[in-house]
């Protein structure tokens, strides 16, 4: 039993929300961050909270150039000598935000490609978001997989095919439509969020999970909640209720888990 646990794919959602996003992924031979949307100092403290050291991280994968995903990329790359990966359009779009990174640490990871990082195979896939070329990742290790998908206006059939039946998911539940409509955002911003290149609502996140979860799925993390247009308890209740309406065994076959913008989830084997 000990050997099996040692060889697990482990994850912690260090932070998820409209203010910043970072996910930590670990295998026996690799330690990776996906996005760095907080300051280097905050990310270091979040890593400490799960008993890990940023100095041990090997690679940083970037999904897109929005600040809540790339704010700390430059600092972490320079301070901890991380290898940074993003597609060419994202590199160009975030150049002014991340500052100068040593050339030998800058790597291109194009959309629709699978790259190997030691004992971890990472598949990139494009999504519908108002960024230069937003892409997210399915991380695979010895038959187990974890999918990160937190910024998209909708989930296409192509994406569904890529992310089906993973062991774990971090799925976007950005907003409650009524809270957004009644809120103080200008109409143009509301339209952007609700568009096909915006963000998934709580209901959208639930529907996406219904379409892709399978017999291997054990954990679904609800992520990227808006601090203005959502509430953690509401997101959880909405997703759980919709899934139960579809006769899915919530808390039996799989768990629905919450994330926070400033507190890491427990480092867990997927």
ZALUM-767219 format. One record per residue (C-alpha): x negated, y negated, z negated. Coordinates in steps of 0.2 Angstrom, whole numbers, plus 5000, padded with zeros to 4 digits. Layout:
BEGIN
XYZ;...
***
This chain:
BEGIN
500050005000;498649884996;497849905013;499449875022;499749715012;497949655015;498249675034;499849575034;500249415044;500449285030;501249115032;501648955022;502648805028;501548675020;502748535025;504248515036;505348365039;505448205049;504048135039;502748265043;502448445048;501148575044;501148765044;499748885038;499549055046;498349185039;497749355045;496249455037;495149375051;495849205054;496549055046;497548935057;498548775055;499948735067;500148545067;499448415055;500848285053;500248215036;498648135030;497148245027;497148215009;499048275007;498648425018;497148475007;498248464991;499648564999;498348695004;497648694986;499448724980;499448894989;497748944983;496848904999;495448785005;495548685020;493648715023;494048895027;495248855041;494648905058;495848825071;497148685072;498548715085;499548555090;501348565097;501548385103;500948205101;502248135089;501548065073;502448185062;501448325070;499748245074;499448115061;498048205052;497348295067;495848185070;495348175051;495448365049;494448395065;493048285060;493048325041;493248505042;492448545060;494048625066;494348685083;495848595090;497048665103;498348575113;498848575131;498148445143;499648325143;499648325124;497848285123;498048135134;499648075125;498848085107;497148025112;497447855104;498247925088;496848055084;495247955087;493648035093;493448215091;491848305096;492048375113;491548555108;493048555096;494248505109;495148655118;496448665131;497948785127;499148775141;500948815141;501548995144;499849065140;499349185127;497649155118;496749275106;496049205089;495149345081;496549475076;497949345080;498749325097;499649165100;500849145114;501348965119;503048915126;503748745132;505248665125;506448525129;505848375119;505448195123;503648215122;502348235136;502348425136;502948495119;502548675116;502748795102;502048955097;502349145094;500949215083;500749395084;499649515073;499649705073;501449715078;502149575067;502549405073;503049235067;503849095078;503748905075;505148805084;505548635076;505748505090;506948535105;508548475111;509148655115;508448825116;508448895134;508649075139;506849075144;506349025127;507549145119;506749285129;505049235122;505449225104;506649375102;506649485087;505149405078;504849455059;504949275054;505549105061;505348925057;506848855066;507348675067;508948615058;508648425060;510348345057;512148365052;513048285067;514348195056;513048125045;512048065060;513647985069;514147895053;512347845048;511447685051;510347735066;510547625081;511647705094;510147725106;509247835093;510747935089;510947975108;509148025109;509248145094;510848225101;510248235119;509448395127;507748325124;508148275106;508348395091;509348545085;510748515073;511148635059;512448725070;511248725084;509848805074;511148935068;511648975085;509848995091;509549115077;511049225081;510449245099;508649295095;508549385078;508349575079;508049725068;506349665064;506849485058;506649465039;506449285035;507149125043;506448955037;507548805040;506348665045;506148485051;507648415042;507948235044;507748135028;509248015033;510448135042;510348295033;510348375016;509448545012;510948625003;512048575018;510848645031;510748805021;512648825019;513048785037;511748915044;512249045032;514149025035;513949025054;512949185053;514149265041;515549225053;514649325066;514549475054;512749455050;512049525034;511349365026;510249405011;510349585015;509549615032;508649445031;508349295021;508749115025;507449005016;507248815014;505748705017;505248535010;504348385017;503148375002;503048544994;502348705002;503348875003;502549014994;501149105004;502149255010;501849415021;502949415036;
***
